[in-house]
Every structure is written in C-alpha cells, then in structure tokens.
C-alpha cells in the first residue's frame, strides 16, 4: 500500500521508449501489451513519440483502449510523411497528437511532459532516446527515474558496457545506478502485473539510488554493477 501511494503521488505520466517494429519474437509484443495494461491499471498516462505501428502502436492503442490518456509527440515532417504513407508510421494514431518542429524538440517535450521513463526493446531511435535521458540525469537536468524492461535478455549487453565505462573512468561509480533494469523471461512476463510499481515504488523507497534489489512478482530487478 505504501509503495502504491508513493507511485500515485509522484508518478502520473510515464514516457515509454520502444521500437517502431514489433520485433521477431512474440515476447516483445506481450511485454508492450502488459506494460500498457499496467499503466491503465495504475491510472498512469502515456507519453510517447507518436505513430501507430510496432511496439509504439501496441502500447498506445492498449492504453487508449483501456481508457488511459495518450499523448503522442511527433515532428511535423514525420506527420506529413505519415499521411503520404512513405515511412513506417502508418495507420490511425490514437489519443492526443502534439506536433513539434523537429526530433530534438520531440525529445525535450516528451521529457517535459513525463514523470519517469521506461524503455522497451527497440532500435537506434530507442537507444538514442534512452541514452539522452540517462545523460540528462547524469548532468542533473532532471531527477526522474529511468527504467529498462530487459525483455527476455534483449538488453543483456548493458551491464557489461556500464561496468567497463565505470572501470575505465568514463562513468563515475556514484552514477552507475541512474538506470533501473527489470529482467524478464518470455514465460514469466505475462504474470508480472506490477512492473511499473516495482520499478517506481522501489526507486522512491530506496531514495533513487538503490544498491540492492530483490526478486518481486516474477521480475528479477537488477542494476549495472
């Protein structure tokens, strides 16, 4: 109950970074839908980069279907191409659509309208968005939690990169815990209904810089060490 109240009091809008493709494995689709359902169950609004296909489309449509508020922030140039069906953004975009001038403003607006960030699997765009908000946290531009859903080991490489960067002096040891990772397995994710609560509630409970994580609701919570 205490963790639930903390989540309600601070977190109202969650920014989700994810791919414009659904990937080749069903676990990615399942994870996107489960995350969206968790947002709805916690009455958390969705902020994302617009569009209606891939994991982005699945998350936004599921939140909208569940009665949640969806804010899609998309550059005007991509909106024009969406109409022309020249790129990957096709189909009907649900919820509120807010056009911006360019990709840089898109990221800034997504961050401004969000209370925390969660990344699902994705490609270059997802990685770039994720690293941007991590860097902003490192520089003290924001103090919002950054969560990573490591679906079926998709982001298993991350701890090794972080560890090497810390060992070689490129990341300060005190900054290695900026990102929180929730490790899932394909056969357990659908039973993990408290993904957001785990990441957000534990982040607040442990003061935003956790040193230890435990298994909760079939999720193994870990961080780069």
PyMOL CGO cylinders between C-alpha atoms (Angstrom):
from pymol import cmd
from pymol.cgo import CYLINDER

trace = [
    CYLINDER, 0.00, 0.00, 0.00, 2.83, 2.40, 0.90, 0.3, 1, 1, 1, 1, 1, 1,
    CYLINDER, 2.83, 2.40, 0.90, 4.52, 1.86, -2.46, 0.3, 1, 1, 1, 1, 1, 1,
    CYLINDER, 4.52, 1.86, -2.46, 1.20, 2.26, -4.28, 0.3, 1, 1, 1, 1, 1, 1,
    CYLINDER, 1.20, 2.26, -4.28, 0.56, 5.60, -2.57, 0.3, 1, 1, 1, 1, 1, 1,
    CYLINDER, 0.56, 5.60, -2.57, 4.07, 6.80, -3.45, 0.3, 1, 1, 1, 1, 1, 1,
    CYLINDER, 4.07, 6.80, -3.45, 3.52, 5.91, -7.09, 0.3, 1, 1, 1, 1, 1, 1,
    CYLINDER, 3.52, 5.91, -7.09, 0.16, 7.71, -7.18, 0.3, 1, 1, 1, 1, 1, 1,
    CYLINDER, 0.16, 7.71, -7.18, 1.53, 10.82, -5.51, 0.3, 1, 1, 1, 1, 1, 1,
    CYLINDER, 1.53, 10.82, -5.51, 4.53, 11.34, -7.76, 0.3, 1, 1, 1, 1, 1, 1,
    CYLINDER, 4.53, 11.34, -7.76, 4.03, 9.44, -10.99, 0.3, 1, 1, 1, 1, 1, 1,
    CYLINDER, 4.03, 9.44, -10.99, 1.17, 10.43, -13.23, 0.3, 1, 1, 1, 1, 1, 1,
    CYLINDER, 1.17, 10.43, -13.23, 2.72, 10.42, -16.72, 0.3, 1, 1, 1, 1, 1, 1,
    CYLINDER, 2.72, 10.42, -16.72, 5.08, 7.74, -17.99, 0.3, 1, 1, 1, 1, 1, 1,
    CYLINDER, 5.08, 7.74, -17.99, 7.20, 8.21, -21.09, 0.3, 1, 1, 1, 1, 1, 1,
    CYLINDER, 7.20, 8.21, -21.09, 7.74, 4.94, -22.95, 0.3, 1, 1, 1, 1, 1, 1,
    CYLINDER, 7.74, 4.94, -22.95, 10.54, 4.48, -25.48, 0.3, 1, 1, 1, 1, 1, 1,
    CYLINDER, 10.54, 4.48, -25.48, 10.20, 1.48, -27.80, 0.3, 1, 1, 1, 1, 1, 1,
    CYLINDER, 10.20, 1.48, -27.80, 10.56, 0.26, -31.36, 0.3, 1, 1, 1, 1, 1, 1,
    CYLINDER, 10.56, 0.26, -31.36, 8.52, 1.12, -34.43, 0.3, 1, 1, 1, 1, 1, 1,
    CYLINDER, 8.52, 1.12, -34.43, 8.77, -2.60, -35.20, 0.3, 1, 1, 1, 1, 1, 1,
    CYLINDER, 8.77, -2.60, -35.20, 7.30, -5.41, -33.12, 0.3, 1, 1, 1, 1, 1, 1,
    CYLINDER, 7.30, -5.41, -33.12, 10.46, -7.49, -33.47, 0.3, 1, 1, 1, 1, 1, 1,
    CYLINDER, 10.46, -7.49, -33.47, 10.62, -11.13, -34.47, 0.3, 1, 1, 1, 1, 1, 1,
    CYLINDER, 10.62, -11.13, -34.47, 9.57, -12.71, -31.17, 0.3, 1, 1, 1, 1, 1, 1,
    CYLINDER, 9.57, -12.71, -31.17, 6.18, -12.68, -29.50, 0.3, 1, 1, 1, 1, 1, 1,
    CYLINDER, 6.18, -12.68, -29.50, 7.71, -11.84, -26.13, 0.3, 1, 1, 1, 1, 1, 1,
    CYLINDER, 7.71, -11.84, -26.13, 8.25, -8.25, -27.27, 0.3, 1, 1, 1, 1, 1, 1,
    CYLINDER, 8.25, -8.25, -27.27, 4.61, -7.82, -28.24, 0.3, 1, 1, 1, 1, 1, 1,
    CYLINDER, 4.61, -7.82, -28.24, 3.49, -9.42, -24.97, 0.3, 1, 1, 1, 1, 1, 1,
    CYLINDER, 3.49, -9.42, -24.97, 5.75, -7.11, -22.97, 0.3, 1, 1, 1, 1, 1, 1,
    CYLINDER, 5.75, -7.11, -22.97, 4.41, -3.99, -24.70, 0.3, 1, 1, 1, 1, 1, 1,
    CYLINDER, 4.41, -3.99, -24.70, 0.80, -5.00, -24.09, 0.3, 1, 1, 1, 1, 1, 1,
    CYLINDER, 0.80, -5.00, -24.09, 1.46, -5.99, -20.46, 0.3, 1, 1, 1, 1, 1, 1,
    CYLINDER, 1.46, -5.99, -20.46, 3.21, -2.69, -19.79, 0.3, 1, 1, 1, 1, 1, 1,
    CYLINDER, 3.21, -2.69, -19.79, 0.29, -0.77, -21.30, 0.3, 1, 1, 1, 1, 1, 1,
    CYLINDER, 0.29, -0.77, -21.30, -2.18, -2.72, -19.18, 0.3, 1, 1, 1, 1, 1, 1,
    CYLINDER, -2.18, -2.72, -19.18, -0.12, -1.95, -16.10, 0.3, 1, 1, 1, 1, 1, 1,
    CYLINDER, -0.12, -1.95, -16.10, -0.23, 1.77, -16.90, 0.3, 1, 1, 1, 1, 1, 1,
    CYLINDER, -0.23, 1.77, -16.90, -4.00, 1.60, -17.24, 0.3, 1, 1, 1, 1, 1, 1,
    CYLINDER, -4.00, 1.60, -17.24, -4.42, -0.35, -14.00, 0.3, 1, 1, 1, 1, 1, 1,
    CYLINDER, -4.42, -0.35, -14.00, -2.33, 2.28, -12.16, 0.3, 1, 1, 1, 1, 1, 1,
    CYLINDER, -2.33, 2.28, -12.16, -4.16, 5.15, -13.89, 0.3, 1, 1, 1, 1, 1, 1,
    CYLINDER, -4.16, 5.15, -13.89, -0.91, 6.43, -15.35, 0.3, 1, 1, 1, 1, 1, 1,
    CYLINDER, -0.91, 6.43, -15.35, -0.93, 8.49, -18.55, 0.3, 1, 1, 1, 1, 1, 1,
    CYLINDER, -0.93, 8.49, -18.55, 1.26, 7.56, -21.52, 0.3, 1, 1, 1, 1, 1, 1,
    CYLINDER, 1.26, 7.56, -21.52, 3.67, 9.90, -23.27, 0.3, 1, 1, 1, 1, 1, 1,
    CYLINDER, 3.67, 9.90, -23.27, 5.42, 8.54, -26.37, 0.3, 1, 1, 1, 1, 1, 1,
    CYLINDER, 5.42, 8.54, -26.37, 6.85, 9.52, -29.73, 0.3, 1, 1, 1, 1, 1, 1,
    CYLINDER, 6.85, 9.52, -29.73, 3.67, 9.18, -31.80, 0.3, 1, 1, 1, 1, 1, 1,
    CYLINDER, 3.67, 9.18, -31.80, 2.96, 6.73, -34.59, 0.3, 1, 1, 1, 1, 1, 1,
    CYLINDER, 2.96, 6.73, -34.59, 0.82, 3.64, -34.62, 0.3, 1, 1, 1, 1, 1, 1,
    CYLINDER, 0.82, 3.64, -34.62, 2.86, 0.64, -35.67, 0.3, 1, 1, 1, 1, 1, 1,
    CYLINDER, 2.86, 0.64, -35.67, 5.32, -1.63, -33.93, 0.3, 1, 1, 1, 1, 1, 1,
    CYLINDER, 5.32, -1.63, -33.93, 5.64, -1.69, -30.17, 0.3, 1, 1, 1, 1, 1, 1,
    CYLINDER, 5.64, -1.69, -30.17, 4.83, 2.03, -30.15, 0.3, 1, 1, 1, 1, 1, 1,
    CYLINDER, 4.83, 2.03, -30.15, 1.46, 1.31, -31.68, 0.3, 1, 1, 1, 1, 1, 1,
    CYLINDER, 1.46, 1.31, -31.68, 0.73, -1.61, -29.38, 0.3, 1, 1, 1, 1, 1, 1,
    CYLINDER, 0.73, -1.61, -29.38, 1.44, 0.38, -26.22, 0.3, 1, 1, 1, 1, 1, 1,
    CYLINDER, 1.44, 0.38, -26.22, -0.51, 3.46, -27.29, 0.3, 1, 1, 1, 1, 1, 1,
    CYLINDER, -0.51, 3.46, -27.29, -3.52, 1.54, -28.59, 0.3, 1, 1, 1, 1, 1, 1,
    CYLINDER, -3.52, 1.54, -28.59, -3.73, -0.65, -25.49, 0.3, 1, 1, 1, 1, 1, 1,
    CYLINDER, -3.73, -0.65, -25.49, -3.56, 2.33, -23.12, 0.3, 1, 1, 1, 1, 1, 1,
    CYLINDER, -3.56, 2.33, -23.12, -6.16, 4.20, -25.20, 0.3, 1, 1, 1, 1, 1, 1,
    CYLINDER, -6.16, 4.20, -25.20, -8.40, 1.13, -25.33, 0.3, 1, 1, 1, 1, 1, 1,
    CYLINDER, -8.40, 1.13, -25.33, -8.22, 0.90, -21.54, 0.3, 1, 1, 1, 1, 1, 1,
    CYLINDER, -8.22, 0.90, -21.54, -9.36, 4.49, -21.11, 0.3, 1, 1, 1, 1, 1, 1,
    CYLINDER, -9.36, 4.49, -21.11, -5.96, 6.00, -20.36, 0.3, 1, 1, 1, 1, 1, 1,
    CYLINDER, -5.96, 6.00, -20.36, -4.74, 9.31, -21.74, 0.3, 1, 1, 1, 1, 1, 1,
    CYLINDER, -4.74, 9.31, -21.74, -2.23, 9.04, -24.58, 0.3, 1, 1, 1, 1, 1, 1,
    CYLINDER, -2.23, 9.04, -24.58, 0.00, 11.91, -25.69, 0.3, 1, 1, 1, 1, 1, 1,
    CYLINDER, 0.00, 11.91, -25.69, 1.95, 11.34, -28.89, 0.3, 1, 1, 1, 1, 1, 1,
    CYLINDER, 1.95, 11.34, -28.89, 4.65, 13.91, -29.67, 0.3, 1, 1, 1, 1, 1, 1,
    CYLINDER, 4.65, 13.91, -29.67, 5.77, 13.81, -33.28, 0.3, 1, 1, 1, 1, 1, 1,
    CYLINDER, 5.77, 13.81, -33.28, 7.79, 16.10, -35.60, 0.3, 1, 1, 1, 1, 1, 1,
    CYLINDER, 7.79, 16.10, -35.60, 5.74, 17.84, -38.28, 0.3, 1, 1, 1, 1, 1, 1,
    CYLINDER, 5.74, 17.84, -38.28, 7.89, 16.35, -41.03, 0.3, 1, 1, 1, 1, 1, 1,
    CYLINDER, 7.89, 16.35, -41.03, 7.01, 12.83, -39.92, 0.3, 1, 1, 1, 1, 1, 1,
    CYLINDER, 7.01, 12.83, -39.92, 3.33, 13.74, -39.73, 0.3, 1, 1, 1, 1, 1, 1,
    CYLINDER, 3.33, 13.74, -39.73, 3.41, 14.76, -43.39, 0.3, 1, 1, 1, 1, 1, 1,
    CYLINDER, 3.41, 14.76, -43.39, 5.10, 11.51, -44.34, 0.3, 1, 1, 1, 1, 1, 1,
    CYLINDER, 5.10, 11.51, -44.34, 2.60, 9.57, -42.27, 0.3, 1, 1, 1, 1, 1, 1,
    CYLINDER, 2.60, 9.57, -42.27, -0.21, 10.95, -44.39, 0.3, 1, 1, 1, 1, 1, 1,
    CYLINDER, -0.21, 10.95, -44.39, 1.70, 10.09, -47.55, 0.3, 1, 1, 1, 1, 1, 1,
    CYLINDER, 1.70, 10.09, -47.55, 2.47, 6.62, -46.17, 0.3, 1, 1, 1, 1, 1, 1,
    CYLINDER, 2.47, 6.62, -46.17, 6.10, 6.98, -47.20, 0.3, 1, 1, 1, 1, 1, 1,
    CYLINDER, 6.10, 6.98, -47.20, 7.65, 5.69, -43.98, 0.3, 1, 1, 1, 1, 1, 1,
    CYLINDER, 7.65, 5.69, -43.98, 6.95, 3.29, -41.16, 0.3, 1, 1, 1, 1, 1, 1,
    CYLINDER, 6.95, 3.29, -41.16, 4.32, 5.39, -39.40, 0.3, 1, 1, 1, 1, 1, 1,
    CYLINDER, 4.32, 5.39, -39.40, 1.01, 4.14, -40.82, 0.3, 1, 1, 1, 1, 1, 1,
    CYLINDER, 1.01, 4.14, -40.82, -2.50, 3.61, -39.60, 0.3, 1, 1, 1, 1, 1, 1,
    CYLINDER, -2.50, 3.61, -39.60, -4.57, 5.69, -37.20, 0.3, 1, 1, 1, 1, 1, 1,
    CYLINDER, -4.57, 5.69, -37.20, -2.75, 7.36, -34.32, 0.3, 1, 1, 1, 1, 1, 1,
    CYLINDER, -2.75, 7.36, -34.32, -4.82, 7.29, -31.13, 0.3, 1, 1, 1, 1, 1, 1,
    CYLINDER, -4.82, 7.29, -31.13, -5.12, 9.87, -28.38, 0.3, 1, 1, 1, 1, 1, 1,
    CYLINDER, -5.12, 9.87, -28.38, -3.75, 13.40, -28.33, 0.3, 1, 1, 1, 1, 1, 1,
    CYLINDER, -3.75, 13.40, -28.33, -1.19, 14.25, -31.01, 0.3, 1, 1, 1, 1, 1, 1,
    CYLINDER, -1.19, 14.25, -31.01, 1.14, 17.18, -30.43, 0.3, 1, 1, 1, 1, 1, 1,
    CYLINDER, 1.14, 17.18, -30.43, 3.24, 18.30, -33.43, 0.3, 1, 1, 1, 1, 1, 1,
    CYLINDER, 3.24, 18.30, -33.43, 6.70, 19.76, -32.83, 0.3, 1, 1, 1, 1, 1, 1,
    CYLINDER, 6.70, 19.76, -32.83, 9.33, 21.31, -35.08, 0.3, 1, 1, 1, 1, 1, 1,
    CYLINDER, 9.33, 21.31, -35.08, 11.96, 18.57, -35.10, 0.3, 1, 1, 1, 1, 1, 1,
    CYLINDER, 11.96, 18.57, -35.10, 13.39, 15.47, -33.40, 0.3, 1, 1, 1, 1, 1, 1,
    CYLINDER, 13.39, 15.47, -33.40, 15.27, 17.48, -30.78, 0.3, 1, 1, 1, 1, 1, 1,
    CYLINDER, 15.27, 17.48, -30.78, 12.12, 19.28, -29.66, 0.3, 1, 1, 1, 1, 1, 1,
    CYLINDER, 12.12, 19.28, -29.66, 10.31, 15.96, -29.66, 0.3, 1, 1, 1, 1, 1, 1,
    CYLINDER, 10.31, 15.96, -29.66, 12.66, 14.52, -27.02, 0.3, 1, 1, 1, 1, 1, 1,
    CYLINDER, 12.66, 14.52, -27.02, 12.55, 17.70, -24.96, 0.3, 1, 1, 1, 1, 1, 1,
    CYLINDER, 12.55, 17.70, -24.96, 8.74, 17.75, -24.98, 0.3, 1, 1, 1, 1, 1, 1,
    CYLINDER, 8.74, 17.75, -24.98, 8.49, 14.06, -24.15, 0.3, 1, 1, 1, 1, 1, 1,
    CYLINDER, 8.49, 14.06, -24.15, 10.74, 14.63, -21.15, 0.3, 1, 1, 1, 1, 1, 1,
    CYLINDER, 10.74, 14.63, -21.15, 8.92, 17.78, -20.06, 0.3, 1, 1, 1, 1, 1, 1,
    CYLINDER, 8.92, 17.78, -20.06, 5.53, 16.08, -20.02, 0.3, 1, 1, 1, 1, 1, 1,
    CYLINDER, 5.53, 16.08, -20.02, 6.73, 12.93, -18.21, 0.3, 1, 1, 1, 1, 1, 1,
    CYLINDER, 6.73, 12.93, -18.21, 7.41, 11.99, -14.60, 0.3, 1, 1, 1, 1, 1, 1,
    CYLINDER, 7.41, 11.99, -14.60, 9.58, 8.98, -15.44, 0.3, 1, 1, 1, 1, 1, 1,
    CYLINDER, 9.58, 8.98, -15.44, 10.88, 6.95, -18.38, 0.3, 1, 1, 1, 1, 1, 1,
    CYLINDER, 10.88, 6.95, -18.38, 10.61, 3.28, -19.32, 0.3, 1, 1, 1, 1, 1, 1,
    CYLINDER, 10.61, 3.28, -19.32, 12.31, 1.68, -22.31, 0.3, 1, 1, 1, 1, 1, 1,
    CYLINDER, 12.31, 1.68, -22.31, 11.17, -1.49, -24.05, 0.3, 1, 1, 1, 1, 1, 1,
    CYLINDER, 11.17, -1.49, -24.05, 13.23, -3.17, -26.78, 0.3, 1, 1, 1, 1, 1, 1,
    CYLINDER, 13.23, -3.17, -26.78, 13.85, -1.04, -29.85, 0.3, 1, 1, 1, 1, 1, 1,
    CYLINDER, 13.85, -1.04, -29.85, 16.41, 0.05, -32.42, 0.3, 1, 1, 1, 1, 1, 1,
    CYLINDER, 16.41, 0.05, -32.42, 18.68, 3.07, -32.84, 0.3, 1, 1, 1, 1, 1, 1,
    CYLINDER, 18.68, 3.07, -32.84, 15.93, 5.58, -32.07, 0.3, 1, 1, 1, 1, 1, 1,
    CYLINDER, 15.93, 5.58, -32.07, 15.00, 3.87, -28.81, 0.3, 1, 1, 1, 1, 1, 1,
    CYLINDER, 15.00, 3.87, -28.81, 18.63, 3.59, -27.73, 0.3, 1, 1, 1, 1, 1, 1,
    CYLINDER, 18.63, 3.59, -27.73, 19.26, 7.25, -28.57, 0.3, 1, 1, 1, 1, 1, 1,
    CYLINDER, 19.26, 7.25, -28.57, 16.23, 8.40, -26.57, 0.3, 1, 1, 1, 1, 1, 1,
    CYLINDER, 16.23, 8.40, -26.57, 17.20, 6.21, -23.63, 0.3, 1, 1, 1, 1, 1, 1,
    CYLINDER, 17.20, 6.21, -23.63, 20.80, 7.42, -23.55, 0.3, 1, 1, 1, 1, 1, 1,
    CYLINDER, 20.80, 7.42, -23.55, 19.66, 11.04, -23.84, 0.3, 1, 1, 1, 1, 1, 1,
    CYLINDER, 19.66, 11.04, -23.84, 17.55, 10.93, -20.67, 0.3, 1, 1, 1, 1, 1, 1,
    CYLINDER, 17.55, 10.93, -20.67, 20.29, 8.99, -18.85, 0.3, 1, 1, 1, 1, 1, 1,
    CYLINDER, 20.29, 8.99, -18.85, 22.76, 11.72, -19.80, 0.3, 1, 1, 1, 1, 1, 1,
    CYLINDER, 22.76, 11.72, -19.80, 20.36, 14.42, -18.64, 0.3, 1, 1, 1, 1, 1, 1,
    CYLINDER, 20.36, 14.42, -18.64, 20.07, 12.64, -15.30, 0.3, 1, 1, 1, 1, 1, 1,
    CYLINDER, 20.07, 12.64, -15.30, 23.85, 12.40, -15.08, 0.3, 1, 1, 1, 1, 1, 1,
    CYLINDER, 23.85, 12.40, -15.08, 24.15, 16.15, -15.69, 0.3, 1, 1, 1, 1, 1, 1,
    CYLINDER, 24.15, 16.15, -15.69, 21.47, 16.96, -13.14, 0.3, 1, 1, 1, 1, 1, 1,
    CYLINDER, 21.47, 16.96, -13.14, 19.00, 18.29, -15.71, 0.3, 1, 1, 1, 1, 1, 1,
    CYLINDER, 19.00, 18.29, -15.71, 16.31, 16.04, -14.23, 0.3, 1, 1, 1, 1, 1, 1,
    CYLINDER, 16.31, 16.04, -14.23, 15.93, 13.61, -11.32, 0.3, 1, 1, 1, 1, 1, 1,
    CYLINDER, 15.93, 13.61, -11.32, 13.27, 11.42, -12.89, 0.3, 1, 1, 1, 1, 1, 1,
    CYLINDER, 13.27, 11.42, -12.89, 13.62, 7.62, -12.73, 0.3, 1, 1, 1, 1, 1, 1,
    CYLINDER, 13.62, 7.62, -12.73, 14.77, 5.81, -15.86, 0.3, 1, 1, 1, 1, 1, 1,
    CYLINDER, 14.77, 5.81, -15.86, 13.59, 2.21, -16.15, 0.3, 1, 1, 1, 1, 1, 1,
    CYLINDER, 13.59, 2.21, -16.15, 14.57, -0.50, -18.60, 0.3, 1, 1, 1, 1, 1, 1,
    CYLINDER, 14.57, -0.50, -18.60, 12.48, -3.59, -19.36, 0.3, 1, 1, 1, 1, 1, 1,
    CYLINDER, 12.48, -3.59, -19.36, 15.06, -6.18, -20.33, 0.3, 1, 1, 1, 1, 1, 1,
    CYLINDER, 15.06, -6.18, -20.33, 12.63, -8.45, -22.13, 0.3, 1, 1, 1, 1, 1, 1,
    CYLINDER, 12.63, -8.45, -22.13, 13.99, -11.99, -22.46, 0.3, 1, 1, 1, 1, 1, 1,
    CYLINDER, 13.99, -11.99, -22.46, 17.58, -10.75, -22.28, 0.3, 1, 1, 1, 1, 1, 1,
    CYLINDER, 17.58, -10.75, -22.28, 17.34, -8.16, -25.06, 0.3, 1, 1, 1, 1, 1, 1,
    CYLINDER, 17.34, -8.16, -25.06, 19.49, -5.67, -23.12, 0.3, 1, 1, 1, 1, 1, 1,
    CYLINDER, 19.49, -5.67, -23.12, 21.86, -8.17, -21.54, 0.3, 1, 1, 1, 1, 1, 1,
    CYLINDER, 21.86, -8.17, -21.54, 24.84, -6.36, -23.04, 0.3, 1, 1, 1, 1, 1, 1,
    CYLINDER, 24.84, -6.36, -23.04, 24.14, -3.20, -21.00, 0.3, 1, 1, 1, 1, 1, 1,
    CYLINDER, 24.14, -3.20, -21.00, 25.72, -4.17, -17.64, 0.3, 1, 1, 1, 1, 1, 1,
    CYLINDER, 25.72, -4.17, -17.64, 29.00, -5.05, -19.34, 0.3, 1, 1, 1, 1, 1, 1,
    CYLINDER, 29.00, -5.05, -19.34, 29.19, -1.68, -21.10, 0.3, 1, 1, 1, 1, 1, 1,
    CYLINDER, 29.19, -1.68, -21.10, 28.39, 0.18, -17.89, 0.3, 1, 1, 1, 1, 1, 1,
    CYLINDER, 28.39, 0.18, -17.89, 30.89, -1.84, -15.87, 0.3, 1, 1, 1, 1, 1, 1,
    CYLINDER, 30.89, -1.84, -15.87, 33.64, -1.21, -18.41, 0.3, 1, 1, 1, 1, 1, 1,
    CYLINDER, 33.64, -1.21, -18.41, 32.85, 2.51, -18.53, 0.3, 1, 1, 1, 1, 1, 1,
    CYLINDER, 32.85, 2.51, -18.53, 33.00, 2.73, -14.73, 0.3, 1, 1, 1, 1, 1, 1,
    CYLINDER, 33.00, 2.73, -14.73, 36.19, 0.66, -14.50, 0.3, 1, 1, 1, 1, 1, 1,
    CYLINDER, 36.19, 0.66, -14.50, 37.89, 2.81, -17.14, 0.3, 1, 1, 1, 1, 1, 1,
    CYLINDER, 37.89, 2.81, -17.14, 36.81, 6.10, -15.60, 0.3, 1, 1, 1, 1, 1, 1,
    CYLINDER, 36.81, 6.10, -15.60, 34.22, 7.29, -18.12, 0.3, 1, 1, 1, 1, 1, 1,
    CYLINDER, 34.22, 7.29, -18.12, 31.27, 6.95, -15.73, 0.3, 1, 1, 1, 1, 1, 1,
    CYLINDER, 31.27, 6.95, -15.73, 31.56, 7.88, -12.06, 0.3, 1, 1, 1, 1, 1, 1,
    CYLINDER, 31.56, 7.88, -12.06, 30.79, 5.00, -9.67, 0.3, 1, 1, 1, 1, 1, 1,
    CYLINDER, 30.79, 5.00, -9.67, 28.15, 7.17, -7.99, 0.3, 1, 1, 1, 1, 1, 1,
    CYLINDER, 28.15, 7.17, -7.99, 26.33, 7.50, -11.33, 0.3, 1, 1, 1, 1, 1, 1,
    CYLINDER, 26.33, 7.50, -11.33, 26.21, 3.85, -12.30, 0.3, 1, 1, 1, 1, 1, 1,
    CYLINDER, 26.21, 3.85, -12.30, 22.76, 3.36, -10.77, 0.3, 1, 1, 1, 1, 1, 1,
    CYLINDER, 22.76, 3.36, -10.77, 20.95, 6.01, -12.80, 0.3, 1, 1, 1, 1, 1, 1,
    CYLINDER, 20.95, 6.01, -12.80, 19.12, 3.37, -14.80, 0.3, 1, 1, 1, 1, 1, 1,
    CYLINDER, 19.12, 3.37, -14.80, 16.96, 0.67, -13.21, 0.3, 1, 1, 1, 1, 1, 1,
    CYLINDER, 16.96, 0.67, -13.21, 16.55, -2.61, -15.08, 0.3, 1, 1, 1, 1, 1, 1,
    CYLINDER, 16.55, -2.61, -15.08, 13.76, -5.16, -14.76, 0.3, 1, 1, 1, 1, 1, 1,
    CYLINDER, 13.76, -5.16, -14.76, 14.83, -8.53, -16.15, 0.3, 1, 1, 1, 1, 1, 1,
    CYLINDER, 14.83, -8.53, -16.15, 12.03, -10.66, -17.55, 0.3, 1, 1, 1, 1, 1, 1,
    CYLINDER, 12.03, -10.66, -17.55, 11.75, -14.06, -19.14, 0.3, 1, 1, 1, 1, 1, 1,
    CYLINDER, 11.75, -14.06, -19.14, 9.41, -14.83, -22.01, 0.3, 1, 1, 1, 1, 1, 1,
    CYLINDER, 9.41, -14.83, -22.01, 7.36, -17.31, -19.99, 0.3, 1, 1, 1, 1, 1, 1,
    CYLINDER, 7.36, -17.31, -19.99, 7.08, -15.14, -16.88, 0.3, 1, 1, 1, 1, 1, 1,
    CYLINDER, 7.08, -15.14, -16.88, 6.36, -11.64, -18.14, 0.3, 1, 1, 1, 1, 1, 1,
    CYLINDER, 6.36, -11.64, -18.14, 2.63, -12.11, -18.57, 0.3, 1, 1, 1, 1, 1, 1,
    CYLINDER, 2.63, -12.11, -18.57, 2.41, -12.99, -14.85, 0.3, 1, 1, 1, 1, 1, 1,
    CYLINDER, 2.41, -12.99, -14.85, 4.31, -9.87, -13.80, 0.3, 1, 1, 1, 1, 1, 1,
    CYLINDER, 4.31, -9.87, -13.80, 1.48, -7.40, -13.33, 0.3, 1, 1, 1, 1, 1, 1,
    CYLINDER, 1.48, -7.40, -13.33, 3.38, -4.98, -11.10, 0.3, 1, 1, 1, 1, 1, 1,
    CYLINDER, 3.38, -4.98, -11.10, 6.22, -3.95, -13.41, 0.3, 1, 1, 1, 1, 1, 1,
    CYLINDER, 6.22, -3.95, -13.41, 5.75, -0.20, -13.01, 0.3, 1, 1, 1, 1, 1, 1,
    CYLINDER, 5.75, -0.20, -13.01, 5.08, -0.49, -9.29, 0.3, 1, 1, 1, 1, 1, 1,
    CYLINDER, 5.08, -0.49, -9.29, 8.28, -2.49, -8.78, 0.3, 1, 1, 1, 1, 1, 1,
    CYLINDER, 8.28, -2.49, -8.78, 10.49, -0.02, -10.61, 0.3, 1, 1, 1, 1, 1, 1,
    CYLINDER, 10.49, -0.02, -10.61, 8.83, 3.21, -9.49, 0.3, 1, 1, 1, 1, 1, 1,
    CYLINDER, 8.83, 3.21, -9.49, 7.96, 2.22, -5.93, 0.3, 1, 1, 1, 1, 1, 1,
    CYLINDER, 7.96, 2.22, -5.93, 11.35, 0.71, -5.16, 0.3, 1, 1, 1, 1, 1, 1,
    CYLINDER, 11.35, 0.71, -5.16, 13.09, 3.69, -6.73, 0.3, 1, 1, 1, 1, 1, 1,
    CYLINDER, 13.09, 3.69, -6.73, 11.28, 6.03, -4.34, 0.3, 1, 1, 1, 1, 1, 1,
    CYLINDER, 11.28, 6.03, -4.34, 11.58, 3.73, -1.33, 0.3, 1, 1, 1, 1, 1, 1,
    CYLINDER, 11.58, 3.73, -1.33, 15.34, 3.40, -1.78, 0.3, 1, 1, 1, 1, 1, 1,
    CYLINDER, 15.34, 3.40, -1.78, 15.90, 7.08, -2.44, 0.3, 1, 1, 1, 1, 1, 1,
    CYLINDER, 15.90, 7.08, -2.44, 16.50, 6.94, -6.17, 0.3, 1, 1, 1, 1, 1, 1,
    CYLINDER, 16.50, 6.94, -6.17, 19.96, 5.37, -5.87, 0.3, 1, 1, 1, 1, 1, 1,
    CYLINDER, 19.96, 5.37, -5.87, 19.38, 1.72, -4.96, 0.3, 1, 1, 1, 1, 1, 1,
    CYLINDER, 19.38, 1.72, -4.96, 22.26, -0.57, -4.10, 0.3, 1, 1, 1, 1, 1, 1,
    CYLINDER, 22.26, -0.57, -4.10, 20.28, -3.77, -3.68, 0.3, 1, 1, 1, 1, 1, 1,
    CYLINDER, 20.28, -3.77, -3.68, 17.31, -5.26, -5.46, 0.3, 1, 1, 1, 1, 1, 1,
    CYLINDER, 17.31, -5.26, -5.46, 15.28, -8.37, -4.77, 0.3, 1, 1, 1, 1, 1, 1,
    CYLINDER, 15.28, -8.37, -4.77, 13.01, -10.58, -6.83, 0.3, 1, 1, 1, 1, 1, 1,
    CYLINDER, 13.01, -10.58, -6.83, 9.41, -9.38, -6.87, 0.3, 1, 1, 1, 1, 1, 1,
    CYLINDER, 9.41, -9.38, -6.87, 6.41, -10.74, -8.77, 0.3, 1, 1, 1, 1, 1, 1,
    CYLINDER, 6.41, -10.74, -8.77, 8.50, -12.91, -11.13, 0.3, 1, 1, 1, 1, 1, 1,
    CYLINDER, 8.50, -12.91, -11.13, 10.71, -9.93, -12.02, 0.3, 1, 1, 1, 1, 1, 1,
    CYLINDER, 10.71, -9.93, -12.02, 14.38, -10.03, -11.15, 0.3, 1, 1, 1, 1, 1, 1,
    CYLINDER, 14.38, -10.03, -11.15, 15.25, -6.40, -10.52, 0.3, 1, 1, 1, 1, 1, 1,
    CYLINDER, 15.25, -6.40, -10.52, 18.89, -5.63, -11.06, 0.3, 1, 1, 1, 1, 1, 1,
    CYLINDER, 18.89, -5.63, -11.06, 21.22, -2.79, -11.88, 0.3, 1, 1, 1, 1, 1, 1,
    CYLINDER, 21.22, -2.79, -11.88, 24.60, -2.50, -13.56, 0.3, 1, 1, 1, 1, 1, 1,
    CYLINDER, 24.60, -2.50, -13.56, 27.32, -3.12, -11.05, 0.3, 1, 1, 1, 1, 1, 1,
]
cmd.load_cgo(trace, "trace")
